[in-house]
Amino acid sequence: MISTYKESQALADLISTNLPAVFVTLDADQVTPHLLDGTPCVFIPPPKLTETSVPAYVLRFQIAVIGAPVANQAQAWAATDKILTVLDQLDLIEDADPVQWDGAQSTSAPAYSVTITRLAQH
């Protein structure tokens, strides 16, 4: 059985364990309140299935790494660098593209769209 939610949660747990000061979520609605409180965030949306051959399947995640505090862009950018460093140490980063996170209440922050590919078992 394909379980993209379970695999997404496992990735979130791995990142949370290694970045305890970062809010990691599968729920986009939870990002902006944490950013406004000054907490850097990682948002993990549902992954793309790129191959489903038995007995495994490949998941390609495009996660958002978002810096905070939003009132200080330099500190927020430094926070993204810290997150990227840990993701790199975990050997998770396939590539990372800079983006600008635009959230509710005119919130914007430096961010990266990070590609992570993982293999899962049926």
C-alpha positions in Angstrom: 0.0 0.0 0.0 1.2 3.5 -0.8 1.2 5.7 2.2 2.4 9.2 1.3 1.0 10.7 4.6 3.0 8.2 6.7 6.2 8.9 4.7 5.6 12.6 5.0 5.2 12.4 8.7 8.3 10.2 9.0 10.3 13.0 7.1 8.8 15.6 9.4 9.8 13.6 12.5 13.3 13.2 11.2 13.7 16.9 10.6 12.0 17.9 13.9 14.3 15.6 15.8 17.4 17.3 14.3 16.0 20.9 14.3 14.1 21.2 17.6 14.0 25.0 17.4 12.2 24.9 14.0 8.5 24.3 13.5 8.0 21.4 11.1 4.5 20.8 9.7 2.4 19.2 7.0 -0.3 21.9 7.4 0.3 25.1 5.5 -2.2 27.0 7.6 0.1 26.5 10.6 3.1 28.2 9.1 2.2 31.9 9.2 1.3 32.0 12.9 4.7 30.5 13.8 6.6 32.8 11.5 4.9 35.8 13.1 6.0 34.5 16.5 9.6 34.4 15.2 10.0 30.7 14.7 11.6 29.4 11.4 9.5 26.8 9.7 9.7 23.8 7.4 6.5 23.0 5.5 6.1 19.5 3.9 3.3 19.3 1.3 2.2 16.0 -0.2 5.1 14.4 -2.3 5.1 13.6 -6.0 5.1 9.8 -6.7 7.8 9.4 -9.4 7.9 5.6 -9.6 5.7 2.9 -8.1 7.4 -0.4 -9.0 7.0 -3.3 -6.6 8.1 -3.6 -3.9 9.1 0.1 -3.5 8.0 3.5 -4.6 9.8 6.8 -5.0 8.6 10.0 -3.3 9.8 13.4 -4.4 9.2 16.1 -1.8 9.4 19.9 -2.5 9.6 21.2 1.0 9.6 24.9 2.0 12.4 26.0 4.4 11.3 29.4 5.7 13.3 31.8 7.8 12.3 33.9 10.7 11.9 36.4 12.4 10.1 38.0 9.5 10.8 41.5 10.9 14.6 40.9 10.4 15.4 39.6 7.0 19.1 39.1 7.7 18.3 36.9 10.8 15.6 35.1 8.8 18.1 34.4 6.0 20.7 33.1 8.5 18.0 30.8 10.0 17.4 29.3 6.5 21.1 28.7 6.2 21.1 26.8 9.6 18.2 24.6 8.5 19.9 23.9 5.1 23.1 23.0 6.9 21.3 20.4 9.0 19.4 19.0 6.0 22.7 18.7 4.2 24.3 16.9 7.1 21.3 14.4 7.0 22.1 14.0 3.3 18.5 15.0 2.4 19.1 17.9 -0.1 18.9 17.0 -3.8 18.7 20.6 -4.7 17.4 23.9 -3.2 16.0 26.9 -5.1 15.6 30.3 -3.4 12.0 31.5 -3.2 10.2 34.2 -1.2 7.6 32.9 1.2 4.4 35.1 1.1 2.1 34.2 3.9 -1.0 35.8 5.4 -1.0 39.3 6.9 1.6 40.5 4.4 4.2 38.2 5.9 7.2 37.5 3.7 10.4 35.7 4.5 13.5 34.4 2.7 12.9 30.7 1.9 14.1 27.8 -0.1 12.2 25.1 -2.0 14.2 22.0 -1.2 13.9 18.8 -3.3 14.2 15.6 -1.2 13.8 12.1 -2.8 13.1 9.1 -0.7 12.4 5.5 -1.3 9.5 3.8 0.5 8.3 0.2 0.7 4.8 -0.9 -0.2 
